[in-house]
């Protein structure tokens, strides 16, 4: 049984490119996109590029889409897969996603070819925000979490905010988003497991230097519990606000099922919040962990 939600566009068919929009005031809709490209990048990751209806361009950094993945083996893939937006190319009318092909849904996605139709719903959730007084921010992410943080560089560039991006990965072959951050003027530092630079103590030293230089008005992170804890601690010590993009298994994607709840601590009380509805971006200091 489908539970109707006033924020979603339930019509008899998903919106195709060029279709008139019957509910332009609503924040999300179901779209039939067209695959423009789908290919491996950075070792084990894939980059999916979709041509979409113009309303799908109405999305913010940190929001996500719910993807109806094709089957990789003939058996039905029951649930959509939530995936954060990697890049919005408004001029071309395209959305981009970075993903790791490992489960049935993402393995099915890796089979998509240019010209295929792909059903997506969104944009969903609460994205990143910038305060007017922030002139320099620091983003720290690991693995596919870097894809979630990547659109933040565009948001910062559009608002004349300086950005330092610290990209953590197991080895150089799986570093993601370096060119995207650099191309938008970010100061990029890569830290790796293979040479020990991703050690928390070294990352802490990098962050402390940025704080001392006045280049850390706010922190942003995604993809690693240890990096989240590090930024939380430094944020409390130095009075630096922050935001974290959380990852979680979802079913409905719009708040009805409560499958994606996580624990947060607010004013000394432990509470549950839905990642899909109240997030996926949250106040960093209120997040308990992954």
ZAMARGU-4260 file (C-alpha; in steps of 0.2 Angstrom, whole numbers, plus 5000, padded with zeros to 4 digits):
<rodrens>
0) 5000/5000/5000 | 5007/5017/4995 | 5004/5031/5008 | 5001/5047/4999 | 5012/5062/5004
5) 5008/5080/5000 | 5026/5084/4995 | 5027/5071/4981 | 5018/5072/4964 | 5008/5056/4962
10) 5002/5056/4944 | 4998/5042/4932 | 5015/5044/4925 | 5032/5051/4929 | 5037/5067/4921
15) 5047/5065/4905 | 5059/5078/4898 | 5048/5092/4890 | 5032/5087/4899 | 5021/5101/4907
20) 5023/5101/4925 | 5006/5099/4934 | 5012/5104/4951 | 5026/5116/4949 | 5024/5122/4967
25) 5029/5105/4975 | 5047/5102/4980 | 5048/5084/4973 | 5042/5073/4959 | 5044/5057/4950
30) 5054/5058/4934 | 5058/5047/4919 | 5076/5052/4915 | 5087/5047/4901 | 5104/5040/4904
35) 5117/5051/4895 | 5133/5042/4902 | 5137/5028/4915 | 5155/5023/4917 | 5168/5018/4930
40) 5178/5031/4938 | 5191/5031/4952 | 5193/5012/4953 | 5178/5004/4961 | 5166/5019/4958
45) 5154/5024/4944 | 5148/5040/4937 | 5130/5041/4931 | 5124/5056/4921 | 5105/5058/4918
50) 5095/5070/4906 | 5081/5075/4917 | 5065/5086/4917 | 5068/5104/4920 | 5060/5103/4937
55) 5073/5090/4943 | 5086/5105/4942 | 5077/5113/4957 | 5089/5104/4970 | 5101/5109/4983
60) 5118/5103/4988 | 5116/5088/5001 | 5099/5083/4995 | 5096/5066/4987 | 5085/5057/4974
65) 5077/5040/4977 | 5082/5029/4962 | 5072/5014/4955 | 5086/5002/4951 | 5085/4989/4937
70) 5088/4971/4942 | 5105/4964/4939 | 5099/4946/4939 | 5081/4945/4934 | 5074/4945/4952
75) 5065/4961/4956 | 5074/4975/4966 | 5060/4979/4978 | 5066/4996/4986 | 5072/5012/4978
80) 5090/5017/4983 | 5093/5034/4990 | 5108/5043/4982 | 5115/5060/4985 | 5117/5072/4971
85) 5135/5073/4965 | 5133/5087/4952 | 5119/5098/4944 | 5123/5104/4927 | 5108/5116/4925
90) 5114/5122/4907 | 5114/5105/4900 | 5098/5099/4911 | 5108/5085/4919 | 5110/5077/4936
95) 5125/5067/4940 | 5128/5053/4954 | 5143/5044/4960 | 5141/5027/4967 | 5150/5011/4972
100) 5143/4995/4963 | 5142/4983/4977 | 5124/4978/4981 | 5110/4972/4970 | 5103/4989/4966
105) 5120/4998/4962 | 5125/4983/4952 | 5109/4985/4942 | 5113/5003/4940 | 5130/4999/4932
110) 5121/4990/4918 | 5112/5005/4912 | 5117/5011/4895 | 5116/5028/4886 | 5098/5030/4880
115) 5090/5019/4894 | 5076/5026/4904 | 5079/5027/4923 | 5065/5032/4935 | 5071/5044/4949
120) 5061/5053/4963 | 5066/5069/4971 | 5074/5080/4976 | 5071/5075/4994 | 5077/5080/5011
125) 5086/5095/5018 | 5103/5100/5011 | 5118/5110/5016 | 5116/5128/5021 | 5128/5143/5022
130) 5127/5157/5034 | 5131/5175/5028 | 5145/5177/5040 | 5155/5162/5034 | 5169/5167/5022
135) 5179/5151/5023 | 5173/5133/5026 | 5181/5116/5028 | 5174/5100/5021 | 5181/5083/5026
140) 5175/5067/5018 | 5180/5050/5014 | 5175/5037/5001 | 5159/5040/4992 | 5155/5053/5006
145) 5165/5064/4995 | 5152/5064/4982 | 5139/5070/4994 | 5151/5085/4999 | 5156/5089/4981
150) 5141/5100/4977 | 5145/5111/4992 | 5160/5117/4982 | 5148/5125/4969 | 5137/5132/4983
155) 5152/5140/4991 | 5159/5147/4974 | 5142/5154/4970 | 5142/5164/4987 | 5160/5169/4986
160) 5165/5158/5001 | 5182/5150/5001 | 5183/5132/5003 | 5196/5119/5009 | 5193/5101/5005
165) 5202/5087/5014 | 5199/5071/5004 | 5202/5055/5013 | 5204/5038/5004 | 5212/5021/5006
170) 5224/5024/4991 | 5226/5037/4977 | 5216/5026/4965 | 5200/5029/4975 | 5201/5047/4978
175) 5185/5056/4972 | 5180/5073/4967 | 5197/5081/4967 | 5195/5089/4950 | 5178/5095/4954
180) 5184/5104/4970 | 5200/5111/4962 | 5190/5117/4947 | 5179/5128/4958 | 5194/5136/4967
185) 5195/5125/4982 | 5211/5122/4991 | 5212/5103/4991 | 5222/5092/5002 | 5222/5073/5000
190) 5225/5061/5014 | 5228/5042/5012 | 5229/5026/5022 | 5243/5020/5011 | 5255/5034/5017
195) 5248/5036/5034 | 5242/5054/5031 | 5224/5049/5034 | 5228/5046/5052 | 5217/5056/5064
200) 5231/5064/5072 | 5238/5071/5056 | 5221/5077/5050 | 5218/5085/5067 | 5235/5095/5064
205) 5229/5101/5047 | 5212/5107/5054 | 5221/5115/5069 | 5232/5125/5056 | 5216/5130/5047
210) 5208/5136/5062 | 5223/5146/5068 | 5224/5154/5050 | 5206/5160/5052 | 5201/5148/5037
215) 5188/5138/5046 | 5171/5147/5049 | 5162/5131/5048 | 5165/5112/5046 | 5156/5100/5034
220) 5158/5081/5034 | 5152/5064/5027 | 5157/5046/5026 | 5167/5043/5041 | 5163/5041/5060
225) 5181/5045/5066 | 5181/5061/5055 | 5164/5066/5062 | 5170/5064/5080 | 5186/5073/5076
230) 5176/5088/5069 | 5164/5088/5083 | 5178/5089/5096 | 5187/5103/5087 | 5170/5112/5084
235) 5166/5111/5102 | 5183/5117/5108 | 5185/5132/5096 | 5166/5136/5094 | 5165/5131/5076
240) 5148/5126/5069 | 5146/5112/5057 | 5135/5101/5047 | 5135/5082/5043 | 5127/5073/5029
245) 5121/5056/5036 | 5119/5040/5026 | 5106/5027/5030 | 5095/5013/5023 | 5078/5019/5018
250) 5062/5012/5011 | 5049/5026/5007 | 5061/5041/5006 | 5049/5054/5012 | 5046/5050/5031
255) 5031/5038/5032 | 5040/5022/5036 | 5053/5027/5050 | 5065/5014/5044 | 5079/5027/5042
260) 5079/5034/5060 | 5095/5038/5068 | 5099/5044/5086 | 5103/5062/5090 | 5107/5072/5106
265) 5098/5088/5108 | 5099/5098/5124 | 5105/5083/5133 | 5091/5072/5127 | 5093/5057/5115
270) 5080/5058/5101 | 5076/5049/5085 | 5075/5059/5068 | 5072/5052/5051 | 5087/5054/5039
275) 5076/5056/5024 | 5064/5069/5031 | 5074/5079/5044 | 5090/5076/5035 | 5101/5070/5027
280) 5110/5085/5033 | 5110/5088/5051 | 5119/5099/5064 | 5135/5091/5067 | 5135/5093/5086
285) 5119/5084/5088 | 5124/5068/5078 | 5128/5054/5089 | 5137/5044/5076 | 5135/5032/5061
</rodrens>
